[in-house]
Amino acid sequence: MIENLIVIDFKTKTIITKEDYFQMKRYLDATDKELGIIVNFRQKSIKPKRVLNSNKYIERHSEHSD
C-alpha cells in the first residue's frame, strides 16, 4: 500500500488474467480504497494496470455533487 491510498499487487506471471483483476477488486473492497495497481515483472516491459473501485469512486463523487 502506498501512503494508505493505493493498493499495489506485484506479480511475476506470463499474463495478467481476469482473476487478477477480480482479486484486486476484493483487495480494494476489503481496504476501502479507490485505486489499485497491478504490476507484472515477468513481461519484457513493465506496464502497470490501474484498477478502480467503482463503488468507492461513485460514493466519493456523489458526496461532492450537492
C-alpha positions in Angstrom: 0.0 0.0 0.0 1.3 3.5 -0.9 0.6 6.2 1.7 -2.5 4.4 2.8 -4.2 5.4 -0.5 -3.2 3.0 -3.3 -3.1 -0.8 -3.2 -0.2 -2.4 -5.1 -0.1 -6.0 -6.2 3.2 -7.3 -7.6 3.0 -10.3 -10.0 5.5 -12.5 -11.8 3.2 -14.1 -14.3 3.2 -14.7 -18.0 0.0 -12.7 -18.4 -2.4 -10.8 -16.1 -5.8 -12.6 -16.0 -9.3 -11.5 -15.2 -8.9 -13.3 -11.9 -6.0 -11.0 -11.0 -8.4 -8.0 -11.6 -11.1 -9.6 -9.5 -8.5 -10.2 -6.7 -7.5 -6.6 -6.8 -11.2 -5.6 -6.6 -11.5 -7.7 -3.5 -8.4 -6.0 -2.0 -9.9 -2.6 -2.7 -13.2 -3.6 -1.1 -11.5 -5.0 1.9 -9.3 -2.0 2.4 -12.0 0.5 1.4 -9.6 2.1 -1.1 -10.4 3.7 -4.5 -7.3 2.8 -6.6 -5.2 -0.3 -7.1 -2.3 -1.0 -9.4 -1.2 -4.4 -10.7 2.5 -4.6 -11.7 3.7 -7.6 -13.6 7.5 -8.1 -13.6 7.5 -11.1 -15.9 6.8 -9.2 -19.1 9.5 -7.6 -21.3 8.4 -4.1 -20.2 6.5 -3.1 -17.1 3.0 -1.8 -17.8 1.2 -1.1 -14.6 -2.6 -1.7 -14.8 -4.9 0.6 -12.9 -8.0 -0.9 -11.2 -10.6 1.4 -9.9 -13.0 0.5 -7.1 -16.1 1.9 -8.9 -18.2 1.7 -5.7 -15.8 3.9 -3.8 -15.4 6.3 -6.8 -19.2 6.8 -7.2 -19.6 7.2 -3.4 -16.8 9.9 -3.2 -18.0 11.8 -6.2 -21.7 11.8 -5.3 -20.8 13.5 -2.0 -19.4 16.4 -3.9 -22.2 16.9 -6.3 -24.6 18.6 -3.9 
